[in-house]
């Protein structure tokens, strides 16, 4: 893999995110607003309105995430921001806060299909952690999904929240298990010890 670069999403890079999200198999239907809006508001918006909501957020200068670039082209996305800015996450009964530490949350990954299964999510997550810590985060938290086996022993695909990453991705990036949330979901944490 050529040299990767990682940059926070800012207004000048909006077109790069749009280009990435317009690819096949993308999260363009939600525009990474699922966790940022109360569910009642989210359901009232169509894809273009969600896109506009994220665009407004980016233009305001609020932290929203990290883009990965390969040879100048956007190839990956990781949504990372202070947990308090993810309104639906803050209200979640399943993914409740563990404590009152200033926490940033990672809630979404998207990797260009051509670069999947090459370790990019781990590198992207490490860049997201570096960014969050540079912004003052003490804790970075993730909520990965694990595949499971059915009664016949066959692996089943992840039906929902598949963009939230895997436990192994978080482990490889230095995250540790912090809690078991409702429904058996893991909450993984990276704690800044510097």
ROSE-4610 file (N, C-alpha, C; in Angstrom, 1 decimal, always signed):
// ROSE-4610
residu = [X/X/X/X/X/X/X/X/X/X/X/X/X/X/X/X/X/X/X/X/X/X/X/X/X/X/X/X/X/X/X/X/X/X/X/X/X/X/X/X/X/X/X/X/X/X/X/X/X/X/X/X/X/X/X/X/X/X/X/X/X/X/X/X/X/X/X/X/X/X/X/X/X/X/X/X/X/X/X/X/X/X/X/X/X/X/X/X/X/X/X/X/X/X/X/X/X/X/X/X/X/X/X/X/X/X/X/X/X/X/X/X/X/X/X/X/X/X/X/X/X/X/X/X/X/X/X/X/X/X/X/X/X/X/X/X/X/X/X/X/X/X/X/X/X/X/X/X/X/X/X/X/X/X/X/X/X/X/X/X/X/X/X/X/X/X/X/X/X/X/X/X/X/X/X/X/X/X/X/X/X/X/X/X/X/X/X/X/X/X/X/X/X/X/X/X/X/X/X/X/X/X/X/X/X/X/X/X/X/X/X/X/X/X/X/X/X/X/X/X/X/X/X/X/X/X/X/X/X/X/X/X/X/X/X/X/X/X/X/X/X/X/X/X/X/X/X/X/X/X/X/X/X/X/X/X/X/X/X/X/X/X/X/X/X/X/X/X/X/X/X/X/X/X/X/X/X/X/X/X/X/X/X/X/X/X/X/X/X/X/X/X/X/X/X/X/X/X/X/X/X/X/X/X/X/X/X/X/X/X/X/X/X/X/X/X/X/X/X/X/X/X/X/X/X/X/X/X/X/X/X/X/X/X/X/X/X/X/X/X/X/X/X/X/X/X/X/X/X/X/X/X/X/X/X/X/X/X/X/X/X/X/X/X/X/X/X/X/X/X/X/X/X/X/X/X/X/X/X/X/X/X/X/X/X/X/X/X/X/X/X/X/X/X/X/X/X/X/X/X/X/X/X/X/X/X/X/X/X/X/X/X/X/X/X/X/X/X/X/X/X/X/X/X/X/X/X/X/X/X/X/X/X/X/X/X/X/X/X/X/X/X/X/X/X/X/X/X/X/X/X/X/X/X/X/X/X/X/X/X/X/X/X/X/X/X/X/X/X/X/X/X/X/X/X/X/X/X/X/X/X/X/X/X/X/X/X/X/X/X/X/X/X/X/X/X/X/X/X/X/X/X/X/X/X/X/X/X/X/X/X/X/X/X/X/X/X/X/X/X/X/X/X/X/X/X/X/X/X/X/X/X/X/X/X/X/X/X/X/X/X/X/X/X/X/X/X/X/X/X/X/X/X/X/X/X/X/X/X/X/X/X/X/X/X/X/X/X/X/X/X/X/X/X/X/X/X/X/X/X/X/X]
num = [1/1/1/2/2/2/3/3/3/4/4/4/5/5/5/6/6/6/7/7/7/8/8/8/9/9/9/10/10/10/11/11/11/12/12/12/13/13/13/14/14/14/15/15/15/16/16/16/17/17/17/18/18/18/19/19/19/20/20/20/21/21/21/22/22/22/23/23/23/24/24/24/25/25/25/26/26/26/27/27/27/28/28/28/29/29/29/30/30/30/31/31/31/32/32/32/33/33/33/34/34/34/35/35/35/36/36/36/37/37/37/38/38/38/39/39/39/40/40/40/41/41/41/42/42/42/43/43/43/44/44/44/45/45/45/46/46/46/47/47/47/48/48/48/49/49/49/50/50/50/51/51/51/52/52/52/53/53/53/54/54/54/55/55/55/56/56/56/57/57/57/58/58/58/59/59/59/60/60/60/61/61/61/62/62/62/63/63/63/64/64/64/65/65/65/66/66/66/67/67/67/68/68/68/69/69/69/70/70/70/71/71/71/72/72/72/73/73/73/74/74/74/75/75/75/76/76/76/77/77/77/78/78/78/79/79/79/80/80/80/81/81/81/82/82/82/83/83/83/84/84/84/85/85/85/86/86/86/87/87/87/88/88/88/89/89/89/90/90/90/91/91/91/92/92/92/93/93/93/94/94/94/95/95/95/96/96/96/97/97/97/98/98/98/99/99/99/100/100/100/101/101/101/102/102/102/103/103/103/104/104/104/105/105/105/106/106/106/107/107/107/108/108/108/109/109/109/110/110/110/111/111/111/112/112/112/113/113/113/114/114/114/115/115/115/116/116/116/117/117/117/118/118/118/119/119/119/120/120/120/121/121/121/122/122/122/123/123/123/124/124/124/125/125/125/126/126/126/127/127/127/128/128/128/129/129/129/130/130/130/131/131/131/132/132/132/133/133/133/134/134/134/135/135/135/136/136/136/137/137/137/138/138/138/139/139/139/140/140/140/141/141/141/142/142/142/143/143/143/144/144/144/145/145/145/146/146/146/147/147/147/148/148/148/149/149/149/150/150/150/151/151/151/152/152/152/153/153/153/154/154/154/155/155/155/156/156/156/157/157/157/158/158/158/159/159/159/160/160/160/161/161/161/162/162/162/163/163/163/164/164/164/165/165/165/166/166/166/167/167/167/168/168/168/169/169/169/170/170/170/171/171/171/172/172/172/173/173/173/174/174/174/175/175/175/176/176/176/177/177/177/178/178/178/179/179/179/180/180/180/181/181/181/182/182/182/183/183/183/184/184/184/185/185/185/186/186/186/187/187/187/188/188/188/189/189/189/190/190/190/191/191/191/192/192/192/193/193/193/194/194/194]
x = [+0.9/+0.0/+0.9/+0.6/+1.3/+1.2/+1.8/+1.7/+0.3/-0.1/-1.5/-1.3/-2.3/-2.4/-3.7/-3.8/-5.0/-5.3/-6.5/-6.8/-8.2/-8.3/-9.7/-10.6/-11.8/-12.8/-13.1/-12.7/-13.0/-13.7/-14.2/-15.0/-14.3/-13.0/-12.3/-12.2/-12.4/-12.4/-13.7/-14.8/-16.2/-16.3/-15.9/-16.0/-15.4/-14.3/-13.6/-14.6/-15.2/-16.2/-17.3/-17.8/-18.9/-18.5/-17.3/-16.8/-16.7/-16.2/-16.1/-17.4/-18.4/-19.7/-20.6/-20.2/-21.0/-20.6/-19.6/-19.2/-20.2/-20.2/-21.1/-20.8/-21.8/-21.6/-21.3/-21.8/-21.4/-22.4/-22.1/-23.1/-23.8/-23.9/-24.5/-26.0/-26.6/-28.1/-28.2/-27.2/-27.3/-26.4/-25.3/-24.4/-23.8/-23.6/-23.1/-23.8/-25.1/-26.0/-26.8/-26.8/-27.6/-27.4/-26.2/-25.9/-25.9/-25.8/-25.7/-27.1/-28.2/-29.5/-30.4/-31.3/-32.3/-33.0/-33.4/-34.0/-35.3/-36.0/-37.3/-36.9/-35.9/-35.5/-34.8/-34.0/-33.3/-34.3/-35.3/-36.3/-37.1/-37.2/-37.9/-37.1/-35.8/-35.0/-34.7/-34.7/-34.2/-32.7/-32.2/-30.7/-30.1/-30.7/-30.2/-30.3/-31.3/-31.4/-30.3/-30.0/-29.0/-27.6/-27.4/-26.2/-26.0/-27.1/-27.1/-26.8/-27.3/-27.1/-25.6/-25.0/-23.6/-22.8/-23.1/-22.4/-22.4/-23.6/-23.7/-22.8/-22.8/-21.9/-20.4/-20.0/-18.6/-18.3/-19.2/-18.9/-18.8/-19.5/-19.4/-18.0/-17.2/-15.9/-16.0/-17.1/-17.2/-16.5/-15.8/-15.1/-16.2/-15.9/-16.8/-16.1/-14.9/-14.2/-12.9/-12.3/-11.0/-11.2/-10.6/-10.5/-9.1/-9.1/-7.9/-7.7/-6.5/-6.2/-5.0/-5.2/-4.1/-3.8/-2.6/-2.2/-3.1/-3.5/-4.3/-5.8/-6.2/-7.7/-8.2/-9.5/-10.1/-10.5/-10.0/-10.3/-10.9/-11.0/-11.6/-12.1/-13.0/-13.7/-13.8/-13.6/-13.9/-14.6/-15.8/-16.5/-16.1/-15.4/-14.9/-15.2/-15.8/-16.1/-16.4/-16.5/-16.9/-18.2/-18.2/-19.5/-20.7/-20.5/-21.7/-22.3/-21.6/-22.1/-23.0/-22.9/-23.7/-25.0/-26.0/-27.2/-27.9/-28.0/-28.7/-27.8/-26.5/-25.7/-25.8/-25.9/-26.0/-27.3/-28.3/-29.6/-29.8/-28.8/-28.9/-29.1/-30.0/-30.2/-29.2/-28.8/-27.9/-26.4/-26.0/-24.6/-24.5/-24.9/-24.8/-23.4/-23.3/-22.0/-21.5/-20.2/-19.6/-19.3/-18.8/-18.4/-18.5/-18.0/-18.1/-16.8/-15.9/-14.6/-14.9/-14.2/-14.3/-14.0/-15.0/-14.9/-15.2/-14.4/-14.7/-15.2/-16.1/-16.6/-16.3/-16.1/-15.9/-17.2/-17.9/-19.2/-19.4/-18.4/-18.6/-17.2/-17.1/-16.0/-16.6/-15.9/-16.2/-14.9/-14.7/-13.4/-13.8/-13.1/-13.3/-13.2/-14.1/-14.1/-12.8/-12.1/-10.8/-9.7/-9.9/-8.9/-9.3/-10.5/-10.9/-10.0/-9.9/-9.1/-7.6/-7.2/-5.8/-5.3/-6.1/-5.6/-5.9/-6.6/-6.8/-7.7/-8.7/-9.5/-8.6/-7.6/-6.8/-6.0/-5.4/-4.6/-5.5/-6.7/-7.7/-8.1/-8.3/-8.7/-7.5/-6.3/-5.2/-5.1/-5.3/-5.3/-6.4/-7.6/-8.7/-8.4/-7.7/-7.3/-6.3/-5.3/-4.3/-5.0/-6.0/-6.7/-7.5/-8.2/-9.0/-8.1/-7.0/-6.1/-5.5/-5.2/-4.7/-5.7/-7.0/-8.1/-8.4/-7.7/-7.9/-8.6/-8.9/-9.6/-8.8/-9.4/-8.7/-9.0/-10.2/-10.7/-11.3/-11.0/-11.7/-12.3/-13.6/-14.4/-15.0/-15.2/-15.8/-16.8/-17.7/-18.8/-18.9/-17.8/-17.8/-18.8/-19.0/-20.0/-19.2/-19.6/-19.0/-19.9/-19.4/-20.2/-20.5/-21.5/-21.8/-22.1/-22.1/-22.4/-23.9/-24.5/-25.9/-25.9/-27.0/-27.1/-26.4/-26.2/-25.5/-24.0/-23.6/-22.1/-21.6/-22.5/-22.1/-22.0/-21.0/-20.9/-22.0/-22.6/-23.7/-23.1/-23.6/-23.1/-23.8/-23.1/-23.6/-24.7/-25.9/-27.1/-27.3/-26.9/-27.1/-25.9/-25.7/-24.6/-23.3/-23.3/-22.1/-20.9/-21.2/-20.1/-19.4/-19.8/-19.2/-17.8/-17.4/-16.1/-16.2/-15.1/-15.0/-14.2/-14.4/-13.6/-12.1/-11.7/-10.3/-9.7/-10.4/-9.9/-9.5/-10.4/-10.2/-9.0/-9.0/-7.9/-6.5/-6.4/-5.2/-4.8/-5.7/-5.4/-5.1/-5.1/-4.7/-5.9/-7.1/-8.2/-8.4/-9.0/-9.2/-10.7/-11.2/-12.6/-12.8/-13.9/-14.2/-15.5/-16.4/-17.7/-18.5/-19.4/-20.4/-21.7/-22.1/-23.3/-24.5/-25.7/-26.9/-26.9/-27.4/-27.4/-26.1/-25.2/-23.9/-22.8/-23.2/-22.2/-21.1/-19.9/-18.7/-18.5/-18.1/-17.6/-16.1/-15.3/-13.9/-13.3/-12.2/-11.7/-10.2/-9.7/-8.3/-8.2/-7.4/-7.2/-5.8/-5.9/-4.6/-3.9/-2.7/-2.0/-0.8/-0.7/+0.4/+0.0]
y = [-1.2/+0.0/+1.2/+2.2/+3.5/+4.2/+5.4/+6.2/+6.7/+6.5/+7.0/+8.3/+9.2/+10.4/+10.5/+11.1/+11.3/+12.7/+13.2/+14.6/+14.7/+15.6/+15.9/+16.4/+16.1/+16.7/+18.1/+19.0/+20.4/+20.9/+22.1/+22.6/+22.5/+22.7/+22.6/+21.2/+20.2/+18.8/+18.1/+18.9/+18.4/+17.6/+18.2/+17.5/+16.1/+15.9/+14.6/+13.6/+14.0/+13.1/+12.8/+13.8/+13.5/+12.5/+12.7/+11.8/+10.4/+10.2/+8.9/+8.3/+9.1/+8.5/+8.2/+8.8/+8.5/+7.2/+6.5/+5.2/+4.1/+3.0/+1.9/+1.3/+0.9/+0.3/+1.3/+2.5/+3.6/+3.9/+4.7/+5.1/+6.4/+6.7/+7.9/+8.1/+7.0/+7.2/+7.9/+7.7/+8.3/+9.5/+9.6/+10.7/+10.9/+9.8/+9.8/+10.7/+10.8/+11.6/+10.7/+9.4/+8.5/+8.7/+8.8/+8.9/+10.4/+11.3/+12.8/+13.4/+12.8/+13.4/+12.5/+13.1/+12.2/+11.4/+10.2/+9.3/+9.9/+10.6/+11.2/+12.2/+13.0/+13.9/+13.2/+12.2/+11.5/+10.9/+10.2/+9.6/+10.5/+11.8/+12.8/+13.3/+13.0/+13.5/+12.5/+12.9/+12.0/+12.2/+11.4/+11.4/+12.7/+13.5/+14.8/+15.8/+15.7/+16.5/+16.1/+14.8/+14.3/+14.8/+14.8/+15.3/+16.8/+17.5/+19.0/+19.2/+18.4/+18.5/+18.3/+17.3/+17.1/+18.2/+18.7/+19.8/+21.0/+21.3/+22.4/+22.3/+21.0/+20.7/+20.9/+20.4/+20.6/+22.1/+22.8/+24.2/+25.0/+24.5/+25.2/+25.0/+24.1/+23.8/+22.7/+22.1/+21.1/+19.9/+19.2/+17.9/+16.9/+16.2/+15.2/+13.9/+14.0/+12.8/+13.0/+11.8/+11.8/+11.1/+11.7/+11.1/+10.5/+9.3/+8.7/+9.0/+9.2/+9.5/+8.6/+8.1/+7.3/+8.0/+8.4/+9.1/+10.3/+11.0/+12.2/+11.9/+10.7/+10.4/+9.9/+10.4/+9.9/+8.4/+7.6/+6.2/+5.6/+6.5/+6.0/+7.1/+6.7/+7.7/+7.0/+7.8/+7.4/+8.6/+8.4/+9.4/+9.4/+10.4/+10.6/+12.0/+12.1/+13.4/+13.3/+14.4/+14.2/+13.5/+12.6/+11.8/+12.7/+13.8/+14.6/+15.2/+15.2/+15.7/+14.6/+13.4/+12.3/+12.2/+13.0/+13.0/+11.7/+10.9/+9.6/+8.7/+8.7/+7.9/+8.3/+9.6/+10.0/+9.6/+9.4/+9.0/+7.4/+6.7/+5.3/+4.6/+3.6/+2.8/+1.6/+1.3/+0.1/+0.5/+1.7/+2.1/+3.3/+3.1/+4.1/+4.5/+5.7/+6.2/+5.3/+5.1/+4.3/+5.2/+6.4/+7.3/+8.8/+9.7/+11.1/+11.7/+10.8/+11.2/+11.9/+12.9/+13.5/+12.5/+12.1/+10.9/+11.3/+10.9/+11.0/+9.6/+9.6/+8.3/+8.1/+6.9/+6.4/+5.6/+6.1/+5.4/+4.9/+5.2/+4.8/+4.7/+3.7/+3.5/+3.3/+3.8/+3.5/+3.4/+2.3/+2.1/+1.8/+2.4/+2.2/+0.7/+0.1/-1.3/-1.9/-1.1/-1.6/-1.8/-1.2/-1.2/-2.0/-2.7/-3.4/-4.7/-5.1/-6.3/-6.1/-4.8/-4.5/-3.7/-3.7/-3.1/-1.6/-1.0/+0.4/+0.8/+0.0/+0.5/+0.7/-0.2/+0.0/+1.3/+1.6/+2.8/+4.0/+3.9/+5.0/+5.3/+4.2/+4.3/+4.9/+4.5/+5.1/+6.6/+7.0/+8.4/+9.2/+8.5/+9.1/+9.4/+8.4/+8.5/+9.7/+9.7/+10.8/+12.2/+12.3/+13.5/+13.9/+12.9/+13.2/+13.6/+12.9/+13.3/+14.7/+15.0/+16.4/+17.4/+17.0/+18.0/+18.0/+17.2/+17.2/+16.0/+15.0/+13.8/+13.1/+12.6/+11.8/+10.3/+10.1/+8.7/+8.7/+7.7/+7.5/+6.1/+6.1/+4.9/+4.5/+3.1/+2.6/+1.5/+1.1/+0.2/-0.8/-1.6/-2.6/-3.7/-4.2/-5.3/-6.6/-7.7/-9.0/-9.8/-10.5/-11.6/-12.7/-13.4/-14.6/-15.8/-16.9/-18.2/-18.5/-19.1/-19.5/-20.9/-21.5/-22.8/-23.9/-23.8/-24.8/-24.5/-23.4/-23.1/-22.3/-21.7/-20.9/-19.4/-18.8/-17.3/-16.6/-15.7/-14.8/-13.4/-12.8/-11.4/-10.5/-9.4/-8.3/-7.6/-7.7/-7.1/-5.6/-5.2/-3.7/-3.2/-1.9/-1.1/-1.7/-2.2/-2.9/-1.9/-0.6/+0.3/+0.7/+0.1/+0.5/-0.2/-1.0/-1.6/-3.0/-3.7/-5.0/-4.9/-5.8/-5.9/-6.0/-6.8/-7.0/-5.7/-4.9/-3.6/-2.7/-2.7/-1.8/-2.4/-3.7/-4.3/-4.0/-4.1/-3.9/-2.4/-1.5/-0.1/+0.3/-0.7/-0.4/-0.2/-0.5/-0.3/-1.5/-1.3/-2.4/-2.5/-3.7/-3.8/-3.0/-2.2/-1.3/-1.7/-2.3/-2.7/-3.5/-4.2/-5.0/-4.2/-3.7/-2.9/-3.8/-3.2/-4.0/-4.8/-6.0/-6.9/-7.5/-7.4/-8.1/-7.3/-6.1/-5.3/-4.9/-4.8/-4.4/-2.9/-2.3/-0.9/-1.0/-0.5/-0.6/+0.8/+0.9/+2.2/+2.3/+3.5/+3.9/+5.0/+4.8/+5.9/+6.5/+7.9/+8.6/+8.7/+8.1/+8.0/+9.1/+9.9/+10.9/+12.1]
z = [+0.0/+0.0/+0.0/-0.9/-0.9/+0.4/+0.5/+1.7/+1.9/+3.1/+3.5/+4.3/+4.1/+4.9/+5.5/+6.7/+7.4/+7.8/+7.6/+7.8/+8.4/+9.4/+9.9/+8.8/+8.9/+8.0/+8.3/+7.4/+7.6/+6.3/+6.4/+5.2/+3.9/+3.8/+2.6/+2.1/+2.9/+2.5/+2.3/+2.4/+2.3/+1.0/-0.1/-1.4/-1.4/-0.6/-0.6/+0.1/+1.2/+1.9/+0.9/+0.2/-0.7/-1.8/-2.3/-3.3/-2.8/-1.6/-0.9/-0.7/-0.2/+0.2/-1.0/-2.2/-3.4/-4.0/-3.5/-4.0/-3.6/-4.4/-4.1/-2.7/-2.0/-0.7/+0.4/+0.3/+1.2/+2.2/+3.2/+4.2/+3.9/+2.6/+2.1/+2.4/+2.8/+3.2/+4.6/+5.4/+6.8/+6.9/+6.1/+6.2/+7.6/+8.3/+9.7/+10.6/+10.4/+11.3/+12.2/+12.1/+12.9/+14.4/+14.8/+16.2/+16.7/+15.7/+16.1/+16.3/+15.9/+16.0/+16.9/+17.6/+18.3/+17.2/+17.6/+16.6/+15.9/+16.7/+16.1/+15.0/+15.2/+14.2/+13.0/+13.3/+12.2/+11.3/+11.8/+11.0/+10.1/+10.4/+9.6/+8.4/+8.4/+7.4/+6.3/+5.1/+4.0/+3.9/+2.9/+2.8/+2.5/+1.6/+1.3/+2.5/+3.3/+4.5/+5.5/+5.6/+6.5/+6.0/+4.7/+4.1/+4.4/+4.3/+4.6/+6.1/+6.9/+8.4/+8.7/+8.1/+8.3/+7.7/+6.6/+5.9/+6.8/+7.4/+8.3/+9.5/+10.1/+11.2/+10.8/+9.7/+9.2/+9.0/+8.4/+8.2/+9.5/+10.6/+11.8/+12.5/+12.0/+12.6/+13.7/+13.9/+14.9/+14.5/+15.4/+15.0/+14.6/+13.4/+12.9/+12.5/+12.2/+11.8/+11.1/+10.6/+9.9/+8.6/+7.6/+6.2/+6.0/+5.4/+4.9/+3.4/+3.0/+1.6/+1.2/+0.0/-0.6/-2.0/-2.1/-3.4/-3.7/-2.6/-2.8/-2.9/-3.0/-3.2/-1.8/-1.5/-0.2/-0.3/+0.6/+0.6/+1.9/+2.9/+4.2/+5.0/+5.9/+6.8/+8.2/+9.2/+10.6/+11.3/+11.7/+12.5/+13.9/+14.4/+15.7/+16.2/+17.4/+17.9/+19.4/+20.2/+21.6/+21.7/+22.7/+22.9/+23.0/+23.7/+24.0/+22.7/+21.6/+20.3/+19.6/+20.1/+19.5/+20.4/+20.0/+20.9/+21.1/+20.0/+20.1/+21.0/+20.9/+21.7/+23.2/+23.4/+24.8/+25.4/+24.6/+25.1/+25.1/+24.6/+24.4/+25.7/+25.7/+26.9/+26.8/+25.6/+25.4/+25.6/+25.1/+25.2/+26.1/+27.4/+28.4/+28.7/+29.2/+29.6/+30.8/+30.8/+31.8/+33.0/+32.7/+33.8/+33.2/+34.0/+33.6/+32.9/+32.6/+32.0/+30.6/+30.2/+28.9/+27.8/+27.1/+26.2/+24.8/+23.8/+22.4/+22.0/+21.0/+20.5/+19.0/+18.7/+17.3/+17.0/+16.0/+15.7/+14.3/+13.4/+12.0/+11.3/+10.5/+9.5/+8.1/+7.2/+5.8/+5.0/+4.3/+3.6/+2.1/+1.2/-0.2/-0.5/-1.3/-1.5/-2.0/-2.8/-3.3/-2.2/-1.1/+0.0/+1.2/+1.1/+2.3/+2.5/+3.7/+4.1/+3.9/+4.0/+3.9/+5.2/+6.3/+7.5/+7.6/+6.7/+6.7/+7.9/+8.3/+9.5/+10.8/+11.0/+12.2/+12.1/+10.9/+10.7/+10.9/+10.3/+10.4/+11.8/+12.6/+14.0/+14.8/+14.5/+15.2/+14.9/+13.7/+13.3/+14.0/+14.2/+14.9/+16.3/+17.0/+18.4/+18.5/+17.6/+17.6/+17.5/+16.6/+16.5/+17.7/+18.3/+19.5/+20.6/+20.8/+21.9/+21.7/+20.4/+20.1/+20.4/+20.4/+20.7/+22.2/+23.0/+24.5/+25.0/+24.2/+24.7/+25.7/+26.8/+27.7/+27.4/+26.9/+26.6/+25.2/+24.4/+23.1/+23.2/+22.8/+23.0/+21.7/+21.6/+20.4/+20.8/+19.9/+20.2/+19.1/+18.9/+17.8/+17.9/+16.7/+16.6/+16.3/+16.9/+16.6/+15.7/+14.8/+14.1/+15.1/+14.8/+15.6/+14.8/+15.4/+14.8/+15.0/+14.0/+14.2/+14.8/+15.0/+15.7/+15.0/+13.7/+12.9/+12.9/+13.5/+13.6/+12.5/+11.6/+10.5/+10.9/+10.5/+10.7/+10.1/+10.8/+10.3/+10.1/+9.0/+8.8/+9.8/+10.0/+10.9/+10.2/+10.7/+10.0/+10.2/+11.4/+11.7/+12.3/+12.2/+12.7/+12.2/+10.9/+10.4/+10.2/+10.2/+10.0/+11.3/+12.4/+13.7/+14.0/+13.1/+13.3/+14.1/+14.1/+14.7/+16.0/+16.9/+18.1/+17.8/+16.8/+16.5/+16.0/+15.3/+14.8/+16.0/+17.0/+18.1/+19.0/+19.1/+19.9/+19.2/+17.9/+17.2/+17.3/+17.5/+17.7/+19.1/+20.0/+21.4/+22.4/+21.9/+22.8/+23.7/+24.9/+25.8/+26.1/+26.5/+26.9/+28.1/+28.1/+29.3/+29.9/+29.1/+29.7/+28.7/+29.2/+28.4/+28.4/+27.3/+27.2/+27.1/+27.0/+26.8/+25.6/+25.6/+24.4/+24.2/+25.2/+25.0/+24.2/+23.8/+23.0/+23.9/+23.3/+24.0/+23.9/+24.9/+24.8/+25.0/+24.0/+24.0/+24.2/+25.0/+25.3/+25.1/+24.6/+24.6/+25.6/+26.6/+27.6/+27.4/+27.3/+27.1/+28.4/+28.5/+29.8/+29.8/+28.7/+28.7/+29.4]
